[in-house]
Amino acid sequence: MRDLARSREDAVRECRNARHRLKALLLRNGNTYAGKTAWTAAHLRWLAKLKVPHAAQQIAFQEYLHAITESTARIARLEQALRDSLPEWHLRPVVQALQAMRGVQLVAAITLVAELQDFLRFENPRQLMAYVGLVPGEHSSGPKRRQGSITKAGNSAARRMLVEVAWHYQHSPRVSPIIAVRHDGLPKELTDIAWKAQLRLNAKFKRLLARRVLKNKAVVAVARELTGFVWAIGRQVQVSGSPGIDLAPVAVAN
């Protein structure tokens, strides 16, 4: 599962880089999309009709667009492979439990569990925070002690996913219908941890922004605290030995 999750991450990175290069090429030629959201069906139709002035640039444009299409299809294939492999995975109960949290959908949960595996090896949440590189670096000289930016040491894939999930906590706490469905069948102690995370992390987000902390820095701080809740849920499931929720059988057409 870890290899599948990392292959998906590689494909996401390739797609993102190709998008950035394509956008830069268009900006250099004064081509800007008038719509609200990029990479929607409407945006892709606009790209399909677009022509750039020089033949060499047109070739580069088409190559970037082709790279985006290929990597998008590759992401879809890998995500489907992750879903197909989940029922037989021994860590499925942890994946299901982590989805109780806001922003942790199936692929995010699989990625985190694939990268972290055994939550019991971390005696406290700070050990996990250090493992994913979300603790601040320290520079000490004599009696002076100064903390800098995060270390970015350890598991970068898990860190990136935690930061991505942390963005969801800028919104007011709410158990949406989608989250409520993911709560079905989970023990109350797990859904209680997930709700506590919403309350605490959203309050932290608002507090940091009120202090005029840059939004990107606020997200990293929220991701660090989010790691503690991920640790609590993962450890709870592995200590209890929960078998997880039975997956509904797939209907077969007659």
C-alpha positions as CSV (number, residue, x, y, z in Angstrom):
1,M,0.0,0.0,0.0
2,R,2.9,2.4,0.7
3,D,4.2,1.9,-2.8
4,L,0.8,2.7,-4.3
5,A,0.4,5.7,-2.1
6,R,3.8,7.0,-3.0
7,S,3.2,6.4,-6.7
8,R,0.1,8.5,-6.4
9,E,2.0,11.2,-4.7
10,D,4.6,11.2,-7.5
11,A,1.8,11.5,-10.1
12,V,0.2,14.4,-8.1
13,R,3.6,16.2,-8.0
14,E,4.1,15.7,-11.8
15,C,0.6,17.0,-12.5
16,R,1.1,20.0,-10.3
17,N,4.5,20.9,-11.9
18,A,3.1,20.5,-15.4
19,R,0.2,22.8,-14.5
20,H,2.6,25.4,-13.2
21,R,4.7,25.3,-16.3
22,L,1.7,25.6,-18.6
23,K,0.4,28.5,-16.6
24,A,3.7,30.3,-16.8
25,L,3.9,29.8,-20.6
26,L,0.4,31.2,-21.0
27,L,1.1,34.2,-18.8
28,R,4.2,35.0,-20.8
29,N,1.9,35.2,-23.9
30,G,-0.8,37.2,-22.2
31,N,-3.3,34.4,-22.1
32,T,-5.4,34.5,-19.0
33,Y,-8.5,32.4,-18.2
34,A,-11.6,34.6,-17.5
35,G,-13.4,31.9,-15.5
36,K,-13.5,31.5,-11.7
37,T,-11.8,28.1,-11.3
38,A,-9.0,26.5,-13.2
39,W,-8.9,22.8,-14.2
40,T,-12.6,22.5,-14.4
41,A,-14.3,21.1,-17.5
42,A,-14.9,24.6,-18.8
43,H,-11.2,25.5,-18.3
44,L,-10.1,22.4,-20.1
45,R,-12.3,23.3,-23.1
46,W,-10.8,26.7,-23.1
47,L,-7.3,25.2,-23.2
48,A,-8.3,22.8,-26.0
49,K,-9.2,25.8,-28.3
50,L,-6.2,27.9,-27.3
51,K,-3.3,28.7,-29.7
52,V,-0.1,30.4,-28.8
53,P,1.8,32.6,-31.3
54,H,4.9,30.6,-32.1
55,A,5.2,27.1,-33.4
56,A,7.8,26.1,-30.8
57,Q,5.7,27.4,-28.0
58,Q,2.7,25.6,-29.3
59,I,4.6,22.3,-29.2
60,A,5.6,23.0,-25.6
61,F,2.0,23.9,-24.8
62,Q,0.7,20.7,-26.2
63,E,3.3,18.6,-24.3
64,Y,2.4,20.3,-21.0
65,L,-1.2,19.7,-21.7
66,H,-0.5,16.1,-22.6
67,A,1.5,15.6,-19.4
68,I,-1.4,17.0,-17.3
69,T,-3.9,14.6,-19.0
70,E,-1.6,11.6,-18.5
71,S,-0.8,12.3,-14.9
72,T,-4.5,13.0,-14.1
73,A,-5.4,9.6,-15.6
74,R,-2.6,8.0,-13.6
75,I,-3.8,9.5,-10.4
76,A,-7.3,8.1,-11.0
77,R,-5.9,4.6,-11.7
78,L,-3.7,4.6,-8.6
79,E,-6.6,5.9,-6.4
80,Q,-8.8,3.1,-7.7
81,A,-6.0,0.6,-6.9
82,L,-5.8,1.9,-3.4
83,R,-9.6,1.5,-2.9
84,D,-9.5,-2.0,-4.4
85,S,-6.6,-3.1,-2.1
86,L,-8.2,-1.7,1.1
87,P,-10.6,-4.6,2.0
88,E,-7.7,-7.1,2.5
89,W,-5.3,-4.7,4.2
90,H,-4.6,-5.5,7.9
91,L,-4.5,-1.7,8.7
92,R,-8.0,-1.1,7.3
93,P,-9.5,-0.4,10.8
94,V,-7.1,2.5,11.3
95,V,-8.0,3.9,7.8
96,Q,-11.7,3.8,8.6
97,A,-11.2,5.4,12.0
98,L,-9.1,8.3,10.7
99,Q,-11.9,9.2,8.2
100,A,-13.9,10.3,11.2
101,M,-11.9,13.5,11.1
102,R,-12.7,16.4,8.9
103,G,-10.7,16.6,5.7
104,V,-9.4,13.0,6.0
105,Q,-11.1,11.3,3.1
106,L,-10.2,7.8,2.0
107,V,-7.1,8.5,0.0
108,A,-5.7,10.8,2.7
109,A,-6.4,8.2,5.4
110,I,-4.7,5.5,3.4
111,T,-1.7,7.7,2.7
112,L,-1.2,8.6,6.4
113,V,-1.6,5.0,7.6
114,A,0.6,3.6,4.8
115,E,3.4,6.0,5.8
116,L,3.0,5.8,9.6
117,Q,1.9,2.1,9.9
118,D,2.5,1.4,13.7
119,F,1.1,4.1,15.9
120,L,2.1,2.2,19.0
121,R,5.8,3.0,18.4
122,F,5.1,6.6,19.2
123,E,4.8,6.9,23.0
124,N,3.3,10.4,22.8
125,P,2.1,12.7,20.0
126,R,5.2,14.9,20.1
127,Q,7.2,11.9,18.9
128,L,5.0,11.6,15.9
129,M,5.2,15.3,15.3
130,A,8.9,15.1,15.2
131,Y,8.8,12.0,13.0
132,V,6.9,13.9,10.3
133,G,9.0,17.1,10.7
134,L,6.4,19.4,12.1
135,V,8.2,20.5,15.2
136,P,10.1,23.8,15.2
137,G,13.9,23.7,14.8
138,E,15.9,25.0,17.7
139,H,19.0,27.2,17.7
140,S,20.6,27.6,21.1
141,S,23.7,29.5,22.2
142,G,24.6,29.6,25.9
143,P,21.5,30.7,27.8
144,K,19.7,31.8,24.7
145,R,17.2,29.5,23.1
146,R,15.5,30.4,19.8
147,Q,13.0,28.3,17.8
148,G,12.8,28.6,14.1
149,S,10.7,27.1,11.3
150,I,9.8,23.4,11.3
151,T,12.5,20.9,10.8
152,K,11.0,19.2,7.8
153,A,12.8,16.1,8.8
154,G,11.4,12.6,8.7
155,N,8.4,11.4,6.6
156,S,7.7,14.1,4.1
157,A,4.7,12.3,2.5
158,A,2.9,12.2,5.8
159,R,3.8,15.8,6.5
160,R,2.5,17.1,3.2
161,M,-0.8,15.2,3.7
162,L,-1.3,16.5,7.2
163,V,-0.7,20.1,6.0
164,E,-3.2,19.5,3.2
165,V,-5.8,18.2,5.6
166,A,-5.1,21.1,8.0
167,W,-6.6,23.6,5.5
168,H,-10.0,22.2,6.2
169,Y,-10.0,23.5,9.8
170,Q,-10.3,27.1,8.7
171,H,-14.0,26.5,8.4
172,S,-16.4,26.5,11.3
173,P,-16.9,23.1,13.1
174,R,-19.6,21.0,11.5
175,V,-20.4,17.4,11.0
176,S,-21.5,17.4,7.4
177,P,-23.7,14.6,5.9
178,I,-20.5,13.1,4.3
179,I,-18.7,13.0,7.6
180,A,-21.8,11.6,9.3
181,V,-21.8,8.7,6.9
182,R,-18.1,8.0,7.7
183,H,-19.0,8.0,11.4
184,D,-21.5,5.2,11.0
185,G,-20.3,2.1,12.8
186,L,-17.3,3.8,14.5
187,P,-17.0,3.7,18.3
188,K,-18.2,6.9,20.0
189,E,-14.8,7.5,21.5
190,L,-13.3,7.9,18.0
191,T,-16.0,10.3,16.8
192,D,-15.6,12.3,20.0
193,I,-11.9,12.7,19.3
194,A,-12.7,13.9,15.8
195,W,-15.2,16.4,17.0
196,K,-12.8,17.7,19.7
197,A,-10.2,18.1,16.9
198,Q,-12.7,20.3,14.9
199,L,-13.4,22.6,17.8
200,R,-9.8,22.9,18.9
201,L,-8.1,23.3,15.5
202,N,-10.7,25.8,14.2
203,A,-10.2,27.9,17.3
204,K,-6.4,27.7,16.9
205,F,-6.8,28.7,13.2
206,K,-8.9,31.8,14.1
207,R,-6.6,32.7,17.0
208,L,-3.5,32.7,14.8
209,L,-5.1,34.7,12.0
210,A,-6.4,37.2,14.6
211,R,-2.7,37.7,15.6
212,R,-1.9,38.4,11.9
213,V,0.1,35.2,11.5
214,L,0.5,34.4,7.8
215,K,-2.0,31.9,6.7
216,N,0.6,29.4,5.5
217,K,2.3,29.5,8.9
218,A,-1.0,29.1,10.6
219,V,-1.8,26.0,8.6
220,V,1.5,24.4,9.6
221,A,0.8,25.1,13.2
222,V,-2.7,23.6,12.9
223,A,-1.1,20.6,11.1
224,R,1.2,20.1,14.0
225,E,-1.7,19.9,16.5
226,L,-3.7,17.8,14.0
227,T,-0.9,15.2,14.2
228,G,-1.7,14.8,17.9
229,F,-5.4,13.9,17.1
230,V,-4.3,11.5,14.3
231,W,-2.0,9.8,16.9
232,A,-4.8,9.5,19.4
233,I,-7.2,7.8,17.0
234,G,-4.5,5.6,15.4
235,R,-3.3,4.5,18.8
236,Q,-6.8,3.9,20.2
237,V,-7.6,1.6,17.3
238,Q,-4.4,-0.4,17.5
239,V,-4.5,-0.8,21.3
240,S,-8.2,-2.0,21.1
241,G,-7.5,-4.4,18.3
242,S,-10.7,-3.2,16.6
243,P,-11.6,-5.3,13.5
244,G,-13.0,-2.3,11.7
245,I,-16.3,-1.8,9.9
246,D,-17.4,-4.5,7.5
247,L,-17.3,-3.2,4.0
248,A,-20.6,-3.5,2.1
249,P,-20.4,-6.2,-0.6
250,V,-20.4,-4.9,-4.2
251,A,-23.6,-5.7,-6.0
252,V,-23.2,-7.9,-9.0
253,A,-25.5,-7.3,-12.0
254,N,-27.6,-10.3,-13.1
